[in-house]
């Protein structure tokens, strides 16, 4: 539903920490606006579960480049 043609999953070691990144080239979205609108549960649940597990969770998204979740 995000219109992505490509999805990339990568894993690396950065400063003795494991980093997992999922990127796509879809239509993107404004994460701050989505949080305020409280629509859906997917991203909120992902963030809560990561934080509950002590994992740093980041979302970057915009219409020009798609979305990066790390």
N, C-alpha and C positions, 0 to 999 in steps of 0.2 A: 504493500500500500504506500510505500515511500518512494516508489518509482526508481529504485536502484537498479542499475545494470550490472554493477560489480560490487562484491563484498569481499573484503580481505581480513583474515584473522592472522595475527602475528604474535609471537612470543619472544621476549628477550630478557636479558639480565641487565639491570641498570642499578648501579651503586649497591650491589649485593642484594637486590630485590628482584622478584619476578614481575615482569610487566606483560600484561595481556591486552592487546588492542584489537578492536573490531571497527573497521572503517567501511563506509559505503559512499557511493556517488549519487545518492538519491536527492530528493527535493529539499531535505533539511527542514528545520523548524527552529523556533525561538524557545529554548528550554525554560527561560524565566517566565514567559507568557504561559507556557504549558503548565508550569507549577501553580501559577495563580488561578488558572481555569479549572484545575483539579479534574481534568478529563482523563479517563483511563487509569490503569494501575501499573502497567508494565515497567516504566522507567522508575517510578517511585518505589516499587517493590524491589527492583534491582538495587537501587541505591540503599534502601533500608537493610537489605540482606547483606550487602557488602560491608556497610558500617557496623552492623551487629557482629560481623566476623572479623572486624579489625582491618578491613581492606579499604584502601583509598579508592574512591570511585569518582571518575570525571566524565562529563559529557560536553562535547563541543559540537555545535551544529549551526549551519547556515545554508541558505538556498544556493549559494554559489559552489560550495564544495561538498555538501552532504554532511554526514555525521561521523564522529569519532567517539567511541566509548572505550575508556581505558581504566 
